[in-house]
Amino acid sequence: MKNEIAAVVFFFTRLVRKHDKLKKEAVERFAEKLTQILQEKYKNHWYPEKPSKGQAYRCIRVNKFQRVDPDVLKACENSCILYSDLGLPKELTLWVDPCEVCCRYGEKNNAFIVASFENEDENKDEISKKVSRALDK
């Protein structure tokens, strides 16, 4: 679960840095708070033997019906930044599952893999490289 959450947090911080509205320290605070929130939320909803179980609960979603993801908003509030300063896309869906994190921009586009894992031993540099490659596509 730690690798998958790290991938999500790296993904968000890269998006936020591209928007270039927040200082480095604010982005780091946001990343720390988002990590804590997701770890707490997912700890009883993580099923490595059935990765799709609980998928909707672990989904991070922003669209025209749900303009703000509650967990991302909570991370913003806990780190004293405005949600609007993140500069997130208007439509974004992230599925955080055991061994894989996928994303889709917009409701009609194809999903892509942000990061996938074969084991829990991958380090943060490897995760960062995977996320960077996914964002560059």
C-alpha positions as a Python dict, from the first residue, in 0.01 Angstrom:
ca = {
    (1, 'M'): (0, 0, 0),
    (2, 'K'): (289, 237, 71),
    (3, 'N'): (421, 221, -286),
    (4, 'E'): (79, 284, -436),
    (5, 'I'): (15, 582, -209),
    (6, 'A'): (363, 716, -282),
    (7, 'A'): (283, 693, -654),
    (8, 'V'): (-40, 887, -604),
    (9, 'V'): (137, 1155, -401),
    (10, 'F'): (421, 1185, -654),
    (11, 'F'): (161, 1213, -929),
    (12, 'F'): (-26, 1492, -750),
    (13, 'T'): (289, 1683, -659),
    (14, 'R'): (407, 1672, -1021),
    (15, 'L'): (71, 1810, -1137),
    (16, 'V'): (83, 2082, -872),
    (17, 'R'): (439, 2179, -957),
    (18, 'K'): (346, 2211, -1325),
    (19, 'H'): (79, 2461, -1223),
    (20, 'D'): (356, 2656, -1044),
    (21, 'K'): (131, 2845, -804),
    (22, 'L'): (256, 2703, -472),
    (23, 'K'): (593, 2728, -306),
    (24, 'K'): (800, 2414, -262),
    (25, 'E'): (734, 2404, 114),
    (26, 'A'): (357, 2420, 60),
    (27, 'V'): (372, 2136, -193),
    (28, 'E'): (574, 1928, 52),
    (29, 'R'): (323, 1994, 334),
    (30, 'F'): (38, 1898, 102),
    (31, 'A'): (218, 1577, 0),
    (32, 'E'): (276, 1481, 363),
    (33, 'K'): (-87, 1544, 460),
    (34, 'L'): (-223, 1361, 154),
    (35, 'T'): (-2, 1061, 235),
    (36, 'Q'): (-133, 1049, 593),
    (37, 'I'): (-496, 1083, 486),
    (38, 'L'): (-474, 810, 222),
    (39, 'Q'): (-288, 570, 451),
    (40, 'E'): (-553, 612, 718),
    (41, 'K'): (-839, 580, 471),
    (42, 'Y'): (-708, 274, 288),
    (43, 'K'): (-572, 72, 581),
    (44, 'N'): (-895, -127, 627),
    (45, 'H'): (-984, -126, 258),
    (46, 'W'): (-678, -289, 104),
    (47, 'Y'): (-715, -639, -38),
    (48, 'P'): (-401, -761, -219),
    (49, 'E'): (-568, -1096, -292),
    (50, 'K'): (-860, -916, -465),
    (51, 'P'): (-727, -584, -599),
    (52, 'S'): (-1059, -466, -743),
    (53, 'K'): (-1238, -509, -410),
    (54, 'G'): (-1287, -165, -256),
    (55, 'Q'): (-1180, 7, -578),
    (56, 'A'): (-1459, 265, -568),
    (57, 'Y'): (-1372, 355, -208),
    (58, 'R'): (-1007, 414, -303),
    (59, 'C'): (-1089, 613, -616),
    (60, 'I'): (-985, 979, -625),
    (61, 'R'): (-1220, 1163, -856),
    (62, 'V'): (-1275, 1515, -981),
    (63, 'N'): (-1537, 1587, -1247),
    (64, 'K'): (-1827, 1819, -1329),
    (65, 'F'): (-2048, 1647, -1069),
    (66, 'Q'): (-1785, 1625, -797),
    (67, 'R'): (-1562, 1927, -849),
    (68, 'V'): (-1354, 1863, -537),
    (69, 'D'): (-1226, 1531, -407),
    (70, 'P'): (-1290, 1525, -30),
    (71, 'D'): (-957, 1362, 60),
    (72, 'V'): (-756, 1603, -152),
    (73, 'L'): (-956, 1892, -4),
    (74, 'K'): (-881, 1769, 348),
    (75, 'A'): (-508, 1752, 264),
    (76, 'C'): (-529, 2111, 139),
    (77, 'E'): (-706, 2229, 451),
    (78, 'N'): (-459, 2045, 675),
    (79, 'S'): (-166, 2204, 494),
    (80, 'C'): (-319, 2555, 480),
    (81, 'I'): (-343, 2585, 103),
    (82, 'L'): (-634, 2652, -130),
    (83, 'Y'): (-767, 2362, -336),
    (84, 'S'): (-785, 2590, -639),
    (85, 'D'): (-409, 2656, -612),
    (86, 'L'): (-341, 2290, -694),
    (87, 'G'): (-436, 2352, -1056),
    (88, 'L'): (-579, 2005, -1106),
    (89, 'P'): (-748, 1911, -1432),
    (90, 'K'): (-1126, 1960, -1441),
    (91, 'E'): (-1177, 1586, -1486),
    (92, 'L'): (-943, 1338, -1326),
    (93, 'T'): (-990, 986, -1194),
    (94, 'L'): (-723, 789, -1008),
    (95, 'W'): (-774, 426, -916),
    (96, 'V'): (-549, 318, -631),
    (97, 'D'): (-535, -60, -620),
    (98, 'P'): (-290, -313, -480),
    (99, 'C'): (3, -334, -724),
    (100, 'E'): (-127, -63, -961),
    (101, 'V'): (-229, 303, -983),
    (102, 'C'): (-419, 411, -1295),
    (103, 'C'): (-540, 750, -1413),
    (104, 'R'): (-784, 889, -1663),
    (105, 'Y'): (-815, 1252, -1770),
    (106, 'G'): (-1172, 1325, -1872),
    (107, 'E'): (-1459, 1080, -1875),
    (108, 'K'): (-1417, 963, -2234),
    (109, 'N'): (-1040, 917, -2253),
    (110, 'N'): (-855, 592, -2201),
    (111, 'A'): (-701, 517, -1864),
    (112, 'F'): (-324, 483, -1835),
    (113, 'I'): (-103, 319, -1576),
    (114, 'V'): (70, 566, -1347),
    (115, 'A'): (271, 295, -1171),
    (116, 'S'): (259, -80, -1123),
    (117, 'F'): (443, -288, -868),
    (118, 'E'): (549, -647, -845),
    (119, 'N'): (667, -620, -485),
    (120, 'E'): (681, -389, -186),
    (121, 'D'): (1059, -343, -208),
    (122, 'E'): (1068, -65, -466),
    (123, 'N'): (1226, 258, -348),
    (124, 'K'): (1100, 613, -390),
    (125, 'D'): (1337, 686, -680),
    (126, 'E'): (1193, 396, -879),
    (127, 'I'): (838, 508, -801),
    (128, 'S'): (922, 865, -899),
    (129, 'K'): (1066, 747, -1234),
    (130, 'K'): (752, 542, -1309),
    (131, 'V'): (525, 835, -1232),
    (132, 'S'): (739, 1074, -1434),
    (133, 'R'): (727, 842, -1736),
    (134, 'A'): (348, 816, -1707),
    (135, 'L'): (308, 1195, -1684),
    (136, 'D'): (538, 1252, -1980),
    (137, 'K'): (319, 1032, -2202),
}
